[in-house]
Amino acid sequence: MVKSRVIIVDTDLNYIVPIQVKFAEEYFEKIELEVITDAEIFRNKFSKPQSANVLIIADNLYDSSLQRHNIANIYLMSEQEENERSEGINVTTIYKYTNIKSIFSQILRDNLGSTDPSIHKNASRLILVTSACGGTGKTTLALAACQCLAMIGKTALYINADYLQSFQYRLADRSPLNDLYTYTNSEDFNNGIYDSIRPLIRKEEYYYIPPFKADIMSVGLDYSIYEKLAETAKASNEYDYVIVDAVNTFDEVNAKLMKDADKVIIVTKQNPQAAFAAKRLISNINGMSSDKYILVCNDFEQTSENALLRTEFTSKFTVNEYIEHISDCDSMTINEIAKISAFQKIALLLS
């Protein structure tokens, strides 16, 4: 069988790495994949005639001369959500951070002879969102990540792993689990935590375990309940992602969750105290340089000092993504926040 040639061109490594992995996972036996991340290499290559079934390219690298090549379909990846740019009959403009599933479906339909976008059912992935100190916007980021994943056709379960929960402030339904006491006192709960609590799970665009009415300690529960919930929810394979929003404590439970997680998002801010706390946390993590860990600077302001760039910190870690300050964040819904491209980039990094 002749393989379809697919070329991806983008200098944004944070975007291109997960999409490259996704193509490799889904279409390894059906396509010849080529990824170009250097603009000069791209220009040199396309100074000569090229032939391909699919070209996926960032809009800042595109120009109309590419249509002179023998390319069946060009997907122009735009940073702007609403872009009516028209370049030719074989050029499709797609919003870069929310339509990856659409890209795959289009390629399958046009080039691979299938309309099924899910060739393989991948195992559920466990994502831990944590921070070294409070006030970093960790919970907002975790909920927005769930929403962003839903926007690209993924199912996500949100688990708020706090002693006394207040995340419901961001939800349409803020009512707590009034009957938690009945469940926690049952033998079935102790034998199968996720199966017992599963009928109580709610859904907005994503799934979530509703807030407990009281502090877990007041009903005789240990913090390890969250570890068990995460493990058994992932094992059910009912979700593409299980996202655990952890407390700002590096204890035995969270250390194990870090070890077991497929990805760990560490949220910090740019001020000296938060940067110092992040350094302390990271110094206790083995393998921080691997792609398992994603360091996010939230609430970033260009006009303020960025302590994360101090030499004492840059030798310890690299920030993967900056989320700029949102002046009216508290009044925005999670759906509105999830439309911000920085949050969508983070969701893509989870694949």
N, C-alpha and C positions, 0 to 999 in steps of 0.2 A: 504494500500500500504506500502510495506517495504521500508524504507528510506535508501538511500545510505549513508555510513559513510565516511566522509571526515575529514582528520586530517591535520592541518597546523602547521608546526614546524619552528620557526624562532625567534631568540632573538632580531632582529631589530624591535622595536615597531613602528618606523616611517613607516615601510613597512607593518607590519602585521595588524595594525589597519584598514587602508583603505581597504585592501583585505578582512579582516573579515567582514567589513560592506557590501562590495559588495556581498560576498557570502550570507550573511543574507538577503539582499534585493532581490537578484535574485532567490535564491533557498530555501528560508525559509521552504516551505512546502514539499520539495523534498529530503532534506538531513539532516543528523544528523552531525552537525559541532562541531569539537573539536579543540581548539587552544592551543598550548603549546609554551610559551615564555621563559621558564627556561630550560637550558641545562641539569641540574641535574634531574629535573622532567622527562624530555624526556628520559634520559638514564634509569632511574628506571622503567618507564612505559614499555619501549621496552626490558627490561630484561626478560619480560614475553611474551608469545605468544600473538600477536595482529592480528586482522582481520579488514580490511578496503577496501573500493572500491578505495579510492584515498588517497595518502600521498603526500603532497606538503611540501618540506623540503629544507632549505638552504644547499648549497653544503658543507659548513664547518662542518655541523652536520651529514652529511651522511657517512655511511660506508656500505660495501657490506653485512654485517650480517643482514641488514634490509630485504634483499630478502628472508630470511628464514621465515619471517612472511607471513601470508595469505593476501597479498596486491595486488589488481588487477593492479593498475597503480601508479607508483611513478613519481612525477614531481620534478626534481632536479633543484633548483633555483640557477643559477650561476651569480656571479658579473661580469664575463667576457663575453663580447658580442659574441666572437667567441670561443666556447668551444666544442671540438669534443670528449669529454670524453664519453666513452661507459661503461655502468655498467650492462646491461642486457636487455632482450627483453621487459621488462615491465617498463623500466626507460627511461624517456624523459628529456633531458637537455634543459632548457629554460632560455634565458637571463632575469634576474629578473625584470628589470624595463621597458621593452617595450612590453612584450607579455602577459599581463594579459588577454586581450581579447582572445588570442589564447588558454590560459589555460581554460577559460570558455567554449569556443567552443569545445575543446577536451573532457572536462568532460561531457558536454551535449551529445556529440556524443557517447562516450564510456560507460557512466553510466546512463544518464538520458533519453536516447531514443529520443533526439531531436538535430537538427543541428542549431536551431535558437538561436543565442547568445543574443538576446534582448527580453527576456520574458516580461519585463515591460519597457515602455517608461517613463523615469523619467523626471521631470520638469527641465527646464534649470536652471543652477546655476550661480549666480552672484559672481564674484571674484574681489576683489579690491586689487591692488598692490600699495603700498605707501611707503613713507620714511619720516624721520624727517629732512633730509638734502639732498642736491644735491650730485652727484658724487658717489652714492652707486652702480650703475649698475642696477637700478630698471627697466629701460626700456628693457635692454638686457634680464633680468630675465623674465619679462612678456612675451616678444616675444618667448623666449625659452620654456616657459611653454605652450604656444599655440602650438608650434611645437611638443613638447613631447606628448601633448594630441592627436594631429593628428596621431602620430606614434602608438598610441594604439587604433585607430579607433574612436576617439571622434571628434566632430565638435566644434570649438572654434571661437568666434568673438572677435577680438582685437579692443579696443577703446582707442586711445591715448587722454587723457584728459589734454592737456596742452594748454596754451594760444598761444604760438608760437611753432609749432611742428617741430621736427628734427628727429623723429624716422625713417623716410624714408631712412635714411642713411643705415639702416640694410636691406632694401628691394631690390628686383630685379627691381621693377618699382617704381621710386622715384617721378614720376610726381604728381603734386597736383590736387585738384579738381578745375579746372578752372571755372566751371559753378556754384560754390557754391553760388555766388551772386544771381543768378536767383532763386535758391531753397530757400534761406533765405528770399527773399522778397515776397514769395508766401504765400497765406493764408493756403494752404495745409500743408506747412512746420510747421507753428505755431500750426495747429490742430493735426498733426501727424508726428512728427519729424522722427521717424524711418522709417515709410512707405514712406516718401518723399525721404529719403537718401538711402533707400534700393537698388534701381537700380544702385547706384554708388559703392556699396560694391565690393571689389576685393578679389581675392583668390590666395594665394600661396599654402602652405600645409594647412593653416588655413585661415579664412576670416578676413578682416580688413576694417575699414573705412579709405579711403585714407586721406593723410594730407590736411589740408586746406591751400590755397595759402597764406593767410594773417592771422595775429592775429585775433582771433574771435571778439575782441572788435572793430576792424577797420571796421567790417561789421555789427556792431550793435547787436552782440550776447552777451548774458550774460553767465557766466561760468556754470550756471545751465543747459545749453543745454546738457552737458555731463550726468548729473543726469537723464534728461528726455530720452536721447538716451539709457542709460543703462537700465532704467526701462522698456521702450517699447520694446527694443530688447529682454530682458529676457521674457517679457510677450508674445512675438511672439512664443516662444518655438521652434524656428527654429534651435537652437544650444544647444549642451550639456552644454557649458560654454560660458558666456559673461565675458571677462576679461578687466577690466578698469584699465589703467595705469595712476594714478592720479598725480597731482602736489604735491610738497613737502610743502603743506600748510594745517594746520588743521583749516579749515574754516567751515562755516555752511553746504556747499554743501558736502564736504568730510566727515564731521561728519555724515550726513544723509546717504551717500553711505556706510560708515562703518556699520551703524545700519542696513541697508537693505541687505548688502552683506551676502552670505552664508559662505564665507571664506574671511579673510583679511590677505594678506602677507605684513609684515613690513620688509623692507630691510635696513640693516645697515652695517657698517664696524667695524673693531676691534679697530680703533684709538680712543683716548679719546674724541675728539670732537663729532664724530659720536655716540659713546656710550652715551655721555651726552644728545645729541639731542634725541636719542631713548628713554632714560629714561623720558625726558620731554613729549614726545608724549604719551608714555604708561601711564604716570600718569594721563592723561586725558581720558583714555579709561576704561570703566566699563566692567568687565568680561574678562579681559586679560588672565586669567588662563584657560578659556574654550578652547576647540579644534577648535573654530572658528578662532582663531588668530595663525598665523604661523610666527615666527620670524626667519629671515634668515640673517646670517653674510656672506656677499659676499666679494670676493677678499681677502680671508684669507691666511695669511702667518705664518707658524709655528714658524719661527725664529724671528718674531716681537712680541712685547707685545700685549696681548689681553686684552684691557681695559674692555671688556664685562665681564671678570671674577673678576673684582674688587668687593669687598663686597658691596659697595654702589649701584652697578647695579644688582648683582645676587639676592639681596633681592626683586627686582622689576620684574624681568622677567627671562625666560629660553630660550636660543637659541635652536630652533628646528633643524636647519640644517646649516652646514658650507660649503661654496663653496670655494674651494681653488683657489688661484691666477692663472689666465690663462695668460701666458706671451704674447701670440700673439692674444689675444681676439679681438682686433680691426680689425684684418685682417681675422678673421674667419666668415663664414656665420652662420646664425641662425641654419641652419640644422646641421652644424658641432658642434656648441655649445650644441645643444639639445642631442647629443650623449654622453655627459658627465653625469655620473650616478647621480651626486648630483642634477642636474636639473630634471632628471627623477623622483627622489624620491619626489621632491617638487610637481611635477605634480600629483603623486599618492596621496599625502596628500590632494588634492583638492576634492577627491571623498567623 
